[in-house]
């Protein structure tokens, strides 16, 4: 198939509206992921005889984690065939973007966390609790974990974001995606042994929703580079350990956290996210070769 044919195939996701396709994707992703997460929770609680080994739990966790991309690829294959899958996966290898975007992706959350530490020091007179990992370990981990983020980002930013932007615009689409993305993690707050276990889900939701905004902005400014949002996702996961928002020994995910550094993080994230939302509302950004069934995606952003 020639390039024109591929673009035509990629622009016709289905006869359904973008929002209908998006909600179908969210529903299927939740079903697959939560089925895996809940089963892992039951096994971790020891309610399944013979589930002493952690290997089955880890496998369920892995499948649940990559479900967003599995579902996205399945829906793309059904509606667009090989050409659509090729276009979606090609975004992972879209690396020729300005160097400033690599710096932005790698340092955004680290700058937020360092700012939290400085504000805490100035206002309280002492340093907050820092993570134990050296900075170079976090940097290496961010780079090494970048490919792993494809398991989520093909679905969240590669598949769902253009659909939401087609109906809601990039700003509101990024907020809705952030809420869906955050709630998707909910079962993980009840599985012993998982990093999020027992932590405040409210704090997590506020932070993740705010983080979804600059990630959408980055995706638009790089014209649909999944590689860059994968890098940012991986860097965010590591930078959160600079000044952790988690509380050691926490056991109730549904309680409201009173940990000051966590709320400082939320505040700074939303201050910056608001700036991005204003920028996205005033400017039109292209998501590159849009997957949505519109003649020109730029008109929607």
C-alpha positions in Angstrom: 0.0 0.0 0.0 1.4 3.5 -0.9 1.7 6.3 1.5 -1.5 8.0 0.4 -3.3 4.7 0.9 -1.8 4.3 4.4 -2.8 7.8 5.5 -6.3 7.2 4.1 -6.6 4.0 6.1 -5.3 5.6 9.2 -7.7 8.5 9.0 -10.7 6.2 9.1 -10.7 4.6 12.5 -14.3 3.5 12.1 -17.7 4.8 11.3 -18.2 5.5 15.0 -17.6 9.0 16.5 -14.2 9.6 18.1 -15.7 9.7 21.6 -17.5 6.4 21.1 -14.3 4.8 20.1 -12.5 6.3 23.0 -15.0 5.1 25.6 -15.0 1.6 24.0 -11.2 1.6 24.4 -11.4 2.8 28.0 -14.1 0.2 28.9 -12.1 -2.7 27.3 -8.9 -1.6 28.9 -10.5 -1.4 32.4 -12.0 -4.8 32.0 -8.8 -6.5 31.0 -6.5 -4.6 33.4 -8.8 -4.8 36.4 -9.5 -8.4 35.9 -5.8 -9.0 36.1 -5.2 -6.7 39.0 -8.2 -8.0 41.0 -7.1 -11.6 40.5 -3.5 -10.6 41.5 -5.0 -9.0 44.6 -6.9 -12.2 45.6 -3.9 -14.3 45.0 -1.7 -11.9 47.0 -4.2 -12.2 49.9 -3.7 -16.0 49.9 -7.3 -16.8 48.9 -6.2 -19.1 46.1 -4.7 -22.4 47.3 -1.2 -23.1 45.9 -0.5 -19.5 44.9 2.5 -19.2 47.1 4.8 -18.2 44.3 4.8 -14.6 43.1 5.4 -15.5 39.4 1.7 -15.8 38.6 1.0 -12.5 40.4 3.8 -10.8 38.5 2.5 -12.2 35.2 -1.0 -10.9 35.9 0.4 -7.5 36.8 2.4 -7.4 33.6 -0.6 -8.3 31.4 -2.8 -5.7 33.3 -0.2 -3.0 32.9 0.2 -3.4 29.1 -3.5 -3.9 28.5 -4.0 -0.3 27.3 -1.6 -0.9 24.4 -3.0 -4.4 23.7 -6.5 -3.1 23.5 -5.4 -0.2 21.3 -3.6 -2.4 18.9 -6.6 -4.8 18.8 -9.1 -2.1 18.0 -6.7 -0.6 15.4 -6.2 -4.0 13.8 -10.0 -4.5 13.6 -10.8 -1.1 12.1 -7.6 -0.3 10.1 -5.7 -3.5 9.6 -2.0 -3.7 9.2 -1.6 -0.2 7.8 -3.2 1.3 10.9 -1.0 -0.7 13.3 2.1 0.3 11.3 1.3 4.0 11.6 0.5 3.7 15.3 3.7 1.8 16.1 5.8 4.1 13.9 5.2 6.8 16.5 7.4 4.9 18.9 10.4 5.5 16.6 9.7 9.1 15.9 13.0 10.4 17.5 13.9 13.3 15.2 12.5 16.1 17.3 14.3 19.1 18.8 16.7 18.4 21.5 14.8 20.7 23.9 12.0 18.2 23.9 14.2 15.5 25.2 15.4 17.8 28.0 11.8 18.7 28.8 10.7 15.1 28.9 13.6 14.0 31.1 13.6 16.9 33.5 10.0 18.1 34.0 9.0 16.2 37.1 12.6 16.3 38.5 12.4 20.1 38.4 9.0 20.0 40.2 10.4 17.8 42.9 13.5 19.9 43.4 11.3 23.0 43.7 9.2 21.2 46.3 12.3 20.5 48.3 13.4 24.1 48.1 10.0 25.5 49.0 9.7 23.1 51.9 13.1 24.2 53.2 12.2 27.9 53.0 8.8 27.6 54.6 9.5 24.9 57.2 13.2 25.4 57.9 14.1 21.8 57.3 14.6 19.5 54.3 11.8 17.1 53.4 12.4 13.3 53.3 14.4 12.5 50.2 14.5 9.1 48.4 17.5 6.9 49.0 18.4 6.3 45.3 21.4 8.4 43.9 20.5 10.8 41.1 22.5 8.8 38.5 20.6 5.6 39.3 17.3 7.4 38.8 18.6 8.8 35.5 19.8 5.4 34.3 16.5 3.8 35.4 14.5 6.4 33.5 16.3 5.7 30.3 16.1 1.9 30.7 12.4 2.0 31.6 11.5 4.1 28.6 10.8 1.2 26.2 8.6 -0.4 28.9 6.3 2.6 28.9 5.1 1.6 25.4 2.9 -0.9 27.2 0.7 2.1 28.3 1.5 4.9 26.0 0.5 3.3 22.8 -2.9 3.2 24.3 -3.2 6.4 26.3 -1.4 8.9 24.2 -1.1 7.1 20.9 -4.7 5.9 20.6 -7.0 7.7 23.0 -5.6 11.2 23.1 -6.2 12.0 19.4 -9.8 10.7 19.7 -10.5 12.8 22.8 -8.8 15.9 21.2 -11.1 15.5 18.1 -14.2 16.0 20.3 -13.0 18.0 23.2 -9.9 19.8 22.1 -6.4 19.0 23.3 -6.7 20.8 26.7 -10.0 19.2 27.9 -9.0 15.9 26.2 -5.8 15.8 28.3 -7.7 16.4 31.5 -10.2 13.6 30.8 -7.5 11.3 29.8 -5.7 12.1 33.0 -8.7 11.2 35.2 -9.2 7.9 33.3 -5.5 7.1 33.5 -5.4 7.8 37.2 -8.5 5.8 38.1 -7.2 2.9 36.0 -4.5 2.5 38.7 -7.0 2.2 41.6 -6.8 -1.6 42.2 -3.0 -1.3 42.6 -3.5 0.7 45.8 -5.0 -2.4 47.5 -2.4 -5.1 46.4 0.2 -5.7 49.1 3.7 -5.4 47.8 2.9 -2.9 45.1 4.5 0.6 45.6 1.2 2.3 45.7 -0.3 0.0 48.3 -2.0 2.0 51.1 -1.0 5.4 49.7 -3.5 8.3 49.2 -5.4 7.7 46.0 -6.6 11.3 46.1 -3.1 12.6 46.0 -2.2 10.2 43.2 -5.2 11.2 41.1 -4.5 14.9 41.4 -0.9 14.4 40.5 -1.5 12.1 37.5 -4.2 14.2 36.1 -2.0 17.3 36.3 0.9 15.3 34.7 -1.4 14.3 31.8 -1.5 17.9 30.6 2.2 18.5 29.8 2.4 15.1 28.4 -0.3 15.9 25.9 1.4 19.2 25.1 4.7 17.4 24.5 2.9 14.9 22.3 1.4 17.6 20.2 4.5 19.8 20.0 6.5 16.8 18.8 3.8 16.0 16.2 2.9 12.7 17.8 6.2 11.2 19.1 5.3 8.4 21.4 9.0 8.0 22.1 9.1 11.4 23.9 6.0 10.7 26.0 7.4 7.3 26.9 10.7 9.0 28.0 8.7 11.5 30.1 6.6 8.7 31.6 9.7 6.8 32.6 11.4 9.9 33.9 8.3 10.8 36.0 8.2 7.4 37.6 11.8 7.8 38.7 11.7 11.5 39.6 8.9 10.9 42.1 11.5 9.3 44.3 13.5 12.5 44.7 11.0 13.8 47.2 8.5 11.0 47.7 4.8 11.9 48.1 4.2 8.5 49.7 4.0 8.0 53.5 5.9 5.0 55.0 3.5 2.5 56.6 0.4 4.0 55.0 -2.4 1.4 54.9 -5.6 3.2 53.8 -5.7 4.4 50.2 -9.0 6.1 50.6 -7.9 8.5 53.3 -6.9 12.1 52.6 -3.1 12.6 53.0 -1.9 15.3 55.3 1.7 15.0 54.1 2.9 18.5 53.2 5.4 17.6 50.5 2.7 15.6 48.7 0.4 18.7 48.6 3.3 20.9 47.6 3.8 18.6 44.6 0.1 18.7 43.7 0.1 22.5 43.9 3.1 23.0 41.7 2.0 20.5 39.2 -1.4 22.2 38.8 0.1 25.7 38.6 2.2 24.6 35.7 -0.6 22.5 34.2 -2.8 25.5 34.2 -0.3 27.4 32.1 -0.2 24.6 29.6 -4.0 24.4 29.5 -4.2 28.1 28.7 -1.5 27.7 25.9 -3.3 24.7 24.5 -6.6 26.6 24.5 -5.2 29.5 22.6 -3.0 27.7 20.1 -3.7 24.9 17.5 -1.3 22.0 17.7 -1.0 19.1 15.3 -0.8 15.5 16.6 1.0 14.6 13.4 -0.6 11.9 11.2 -3.9 11.9 13.1 -5.8 8.6 13.5 -9.1 10.3 13.9 -11.7 10.4 11.2 -11.4 14.1 10.3 -10.0 15.8 7.2 -7.4 17.8 9.2 -6.6 17.2 12.8 -5.1 20.6 13.2 -8.6 22.2 12.9 -9.6 20.3 16.1 -6.7 21.4 18.2 
